[in-house]
Amino acid sequence: MNQQTKSILNRVLQNIEMYKKSEIDLDYLVNLLEGSINALEEKLPQEFYDAWFSSWSDLEICLAQGKQNIYRDELLIEIEKINSLVMSYISG
């Protein structure tokens, strides 16, 4: 994994922590996550993208429907999946 990818993925982890601490809202987090995946120059394994988009799309759909306050616990599960995915790729 190159340095640019590691830097972006580390930033993803920081953004997730900011969300958990209520420092940013879900809309901002979803946009940051989308920007992060789009900024990757290095091609990661397809399994990474499949797992990422599975969780990210659930976040985006819930946000688009305006149900982020109703499904906060479920959203945290999806966010934790992204967190775990990123951590597993960073640690190698």
Residue frames relative to the residue before (quaternion, step in Angstrom):
aa qw qx qy qz dx dy dz
M 1.0000 0.0000 0.0000 0.0000 0.00 0.00 0.00
N 0.3660 -0.7516 0.5015 0.2228 3.57 -0.78 0.96
Q 0.7041 -0.4997 0.3187 0.3910 3.55 -1.31 0.37
Q 0.6235 0.5430 -0.3437 0.4453 3.59 1.01 -0.75
T 0.6556 0.5031 -0.3047 0.4736 3.57 0.96 -0.86
K 0.6479 0.5138 -0.3176 0.4641 3.59 0.92 -0.88
S 0.6487 0.5245 -0.3145 0.4529 3.56 0.96 -0.86
I 0.6652 0.4920 -0.3012 0.4740 3.58 0.91 -0.89
L 0.6868 0.4798 -0.2926 0.4610 3.59 0.86 -0.91
N 0.6172 0.5192 -0.3476 0.4783 3.61 1.07 -0.62
R 0.6286 0.5234 -0.3264 0.4737 3.57 1.07 -0.72
V 0.5898 0.5564 -0.3586 0.4625 3.60 1.08 -0.69
L 0.6600 0.5051 -0.3055 0.4647 3.58 0.90 -0.91
Q 0.6440 0.5130 -0.3177 0.4703 3.58 0.99 -0.80
N 0.6588 0.5091 -0.3091 0.4596 3.58 0.95 -0.85
I 0.6287 0.5212 -0.3359 0.4692 3.57 1.01 -0.75
E 0.6451 0.5088 -0.3194 0.4721 3.59 0.96 -0.81
M 0.6279 0.5271 -0.3356 0.4640 3.58 1.01 -0.76
Y 0.6424 0.5109 -0.3241 0.4704 3.59 0.99 -0.77
K 0.6565 0.5194 -0.3132 0.4484 3.58 0.89 -0.91
K 0.7026 0.4307 -0.2512 0.5077 3.58 1.14 -0.65
S 0.4527 -0.7108 0.4148 0.3432 3.59 1.35 0.15
E 0.3695 0.7260 -0.4933 0.3051 3.57 1.10 0.67
I 0.7572 0.1252 -0.1053 0.6324 3.58 1.27 -0.40
D 0.4370 -0.6968 0.4954 0.2793 3.57 -1.15 0.51
L 0.7189 -0.4597 0.3054 0.4227 3.55 -1.29 0.22
D 0.6118 0.5571 -0.3527 0.4369 3.59 0.96 -0.80
Y 0.6800 0.4809 -0.2855 0.4742 3.57 0.88 -0.94
L 0.6437 0.5237 -0.3200 0.4572 3.59 0.97 -0.85
V 0.6569 0.5106 -0.3158 0.4561 3.60 0.85 -0.93
N 0.6594 0.4970 -0.3048 0.4746 3.58 0.98 -0.82
L 0.6448 0.5111 -0.3188 0.4705 3.59 1.00 -0.78
L 0.6471 0.5145 -0.3182 0.4640 3.57 0.98 -0.82
E 0.6487 0.5103 -0.3185 0.4663 3.57 0.95 -0.84
G 0.6637 0.5037 -0.2991 0.4651 3.56 0.94 -0.88
S 0.6373 0.5447 -0.3203 0.4412 3.55 1.04 -0.78
I 0.6881 0.4665 -0.2931 0.4722 3.58 0.82 -0.93
N 0.6591 0.5060 -0.3079 0.4635 3.58 1.06 -0.70
A 0.6637 0.5288 -0.2969 0.4379 3.59 1.15 -0.62
L 0.5174 0.6467 -0.4276 0.3622 3.58 1.18 -0.33
E 0.2468 -0.7706 0.5734 0.1280 3.55 -0.82 1.03
E 0.6675 0.4843 -0.2793 0.4918 3.54 1.18 -0.62
K 0.3931 -0.7022 0.5421 0.2418 3.57 -0.97 0.84
L 0.1858 -0.7677 0.6072 0.0861 3.55 -0.77 1.09
P 0.6802 -0.4777 0.3408 0.4392 3.59 -1.22 0.27
Q 0.6164 -0.5812 0.3902 0.3605 3.57 -1.08 0.75
E 0.5910 0.5850 -0.3617 0.4216 3.60 1.09 -0.69
F 0.6021 0.5529 -0.3521 0.4558 3.58 1.09 -0.71
Y 0.6989 0.4717 -0.2721 0.4637 3.57 0.80 -1.03
D 0.6258 0.5402 -0.3366 0.4509 3.59 0.99 -0.79
A 0.6863 0.4695 -0.2775 0.4811 3.58 0.88 -0.96
W 0.6318 0.5431 -0.3274 0.4458 3.58 0.96 -0.90
F 0.7427 0.4296 -0.2428 0.4525 3.56 0.67 -1.10
S 0.5611 0.5838 -0.3904 0.4380 3.58 1.13 -0.48
S 0.7266 0.4025 -0.2359 0.5044 3.58 0.85 -0.92
W 0.6601 0.5245 -0.3190 0.4330 3.58 0.88 -0.93
S 0.6609 0.5101 -0.3240 0.4451 3.60 0.91 -0.83
D 0.6069 0.5380 -0.3584 0.4623 3.60 1.08 -0.63
L 0.6329 0.5211 -0.3221 0.4734 3.58 1.04 -0.78
E 0.6844 0.5008 -0.2834 0.4477 3.54 0.86 -0.98
I 0.6475 0.5176 -0.3164 0.4612 3.59 0.96 -0.84
C 0.6588 0.5048 -0.3078 0.4653 3.57 0.89 -0.92
L 0.6473 0.5141 -0.3071 0.4716 3.55 1.00 -0.85
A 0.6627 0.5123 -0.3053 0.4530 3.59 0.90 -0.91
Q 0.6958 0.4515 -0.2636 0.4925 3.56 1.10 -0.68
G 0.4378 -0.7229 0.4361 0.3090 3.58 1.29 -0.11
K 0.5154 0.6676 -0.3921 0.3673 3.57 1.17 0.53
Q 0.3097 0.7973 -0.4795 0.1960 3.60 1.22 0.33
N 0.6586 0.4925 -0.3235 0.4680 3.61 1.09 -0.52
I 0.6406 0.5301 -0.3158 0.4570 3.57 1.14 -0.62
Y 0.8025 0.2858 -0.1098 0.5121 3.56 0.95 -0.94
R 0.1545 0.8376 -0.5138 0.1030 3.60 1.10 0.61
D 0.6624 0.5047 -0.3227 0.4499 3.63 0.87 -0.84
E 0.6618 0.4938 -0.3041 0.4752 3.58 0.97 -0.84
L 0.6282 0.5309 -0.3277 0.4648 3.57 1.07 -0.75
L 0.6383 0.5269 -0.3271 0.4560 3.57 0.99 -0.78
I 0.6071 0.5396 -0.3511 0.4658 3.58 1.09 -0.64
E 0.6741 0.4817 -0.2942 0.4765 3.60 0.91 -0.89
I 0.6351 0.5178 -0.3229 0.4736 3.57 1.03 -0.78
E 0.6493 0.5060 -0.3136 0.4733 3.58 1.00 -0.77
K 0.5998 0.5468 -0.3600 0.4601 3.60 1.09 -0.61
I 0.6520 0.4907 -0.3103 0.4877 3.58 0.96 -0.84
N 0.6276 0.5434 -0.3254 0.4528 3.57 0.97 -0.88
S 0.6882 0.4775 -0.2781 0.4702 3.59 0.84 -0.97
L 0.6221 0.5438 -0.3306 0.4560 3.56 1.02 -0.82
V 0.6814 0.4848 -0.2849 0.4685 3.57 0.83 -1.00
M 0.6540 0.5146 -0.3169 0.4551 3.57 0.90 -0.88
S 0.6560 0.5167 -0.3242 0.4445 3.59 0.94 -0.80
Y 0.6805 0.4700 -0.2932 0.4796 3.61 1.04 -0.70
I 0.6318 0.5198 -0.3411 0.4629 3.59 1.05 -0.66
S 0.7135 0.4577 -0.2592 0.4628 3.57 0.91 -0.91
G 0.5526 -0.7130 0.3163 0.2935 3.51 1.28 -0.09
